[in-house]
Amino acid sequence: MSAPARLSGLEASITRIGAVVMRYILVMKGSWPRLAELAYWPTVQMIIWGFVSNFFETHSSWVASAAGILIGAVLLWDTLFRANLGVSVSFLEEVWSRHLANLFISPLRPYELAAALVTTSFVRTLVGVLPAMALAIPLYHFSIFEMGFALVAYFSLLLIMGWSIGLFVSGVVMRYGLSAESLAWLLVFAFAPLSCIYYPIDSLPEWVQWIAVMTPSAHVFEGMRAVLQEGVFHWDLFLKALALDMVYICFAGLAFMGFFAAARDRGLLLQQGE
Amino acid sequence: MRPGSICVQAMNKIETSPERPIPDRGSADKRLPHEEPAGERPAVQVDRLTKAYGPVRAVDGISFDLYPGETVALLGGNGAGKTTTLSMILGLLKPSSGSVTVLGHDMSSRPIAALSRMNFASPYVDLPQRLTIAEMLLIYTKLYGIRKGRRRVEETLERFDLVALRDRPLGKLSAGQKTRAGLAKAHINEPDVLVLDEPTASLDPDTGDRIRGDLETTAKVGGAAILLASHNMDEVMRLADRVLMMRAGRIVDEGAPRELVDRHGRRDLEEVFLAIARDQTGHEHRETPDGEKA
């Protein structure tokens, strides 16, 4: 066989990213239980919080002030959670299948892998969260889509934060191996109490508030409540969350590259696997 | 092909000026062992390569060259440093000191440029279990930036007798079929440098023989440089132009397979392997300029 013609430059880079995304999509597409699993938990969460919401609407004036405030909160929290899992579990699939070495022996650059993980996470998050969002309309007469631009903005901010956590966890797994894999599910929950998903920031003890305002998600959920309760989109909250997201994603990207370099230095890339 | 001690090899190292082009694929002539690769630039240059983990030196200052069209086998017992050496050549492991240059690119600073023209197969590094063979190969055509990827996949499936298995997930293949799929992946970009770790492990004699024939064609007709780690001495005898014997992170002897057998006064390469692994060579170790025993 003669040497095949090759792509180069940006086209080759985008094709490599696309190849890794395609790898995850093919695996997802080929397994209906996997697809169902993606949508299962967000839907169950939405149903539970829908009933809780129904109950509190007659027992709490705060919840009653905006229909769907709890459902909206749980749907957006799941966006963050799924975005994180979309990155970290996709990466873990490479480790579980002992495929990481073959990827890094190809011309795939570490940052291209990160870009592919993030793109895959976007698809997985949509597959996971959209059915729950849609199902909330007939079940609870709450359409999160009525938030319009605010939904797009908050959804994007939470995606970026989830990707940051996922990339950081992936880097830790690359460096410390599968003993760190549970971080994929656990680390994001460290942000849950600080994100003020179901309560306003000022309900926290003052010293915790100082920490909470350092998380993009706290500003997102504060902003979501303002939209649902007051019908106002607070640009200041959006911009604070965006700035923090930029810090988070830069830190996570650097950490991912740093952990890759450390794994390469210690010969861990060939040994990844169960 | 590159006979003699490491000392001789180190002194004869071919200069690698950027002006000297790497030969195009297919231009490598069919050299026989012990023929000098006159004027050719090495596809792989390993220079005083060392990997230390604390006080332990997994690879200890080894140097060798690998030329287009040449097949070199790394032999040694467990822990001799073969896998560590292969990992550094593939850019998966950062050397503590020394350098690896592949196709003119330093693997520490510019690995990607070389990686697009290299490939690797090992039964110990898996491929995605849930993908079919055809899907996996298509993904790798994209990773290697190959135009007309689908056509390339069909050609590769045919070459490795995998057409009937094209839609079978890798996780449902037998060990031998997986090995063939791994070799198909390793050939997908028609590499200039092919690194193989136990390439015919788990293959039945017939398939193993055909694969070895294919590897011979890859090197001698295609002009690829092949670095091979294997414990199958018959395979090494057939494929390798040169053997590097490793022990405790060092290259302790090298030469053409038949030459090694004769020099050690043994019946076959397996006996040479055992003698070197057990340090029963009775050979007086030679000193290289940097004090390395060869």
Interface residues (C-beta under 8 A of the other chain):
Chain A: M1 S2 A3 P4 A5 R6 L7 S8 E11 A12 T15 R16 G18 A19 V20 M22 R23 L26 V27 G30 S31 E93 S97 R98 H99 A101 N102 L103 F104 I105 S106 P107 L108 R109 A261 R264 D265 R266 G267 L269 L270 G273
Chain B: R25 G26 K51 Y53 T83 T84 S87 L90 G91 L92 L93 K94 I112 L115 S116 M118 N119 F120 V125 D126 L127 P128 Q129 R130 L131 E135 L138 I139 Y140 T141 K142 L143 Y144 G145 I146 R147 K148 R152 E155 T156 R159 K185 H187 N189 E190 G222
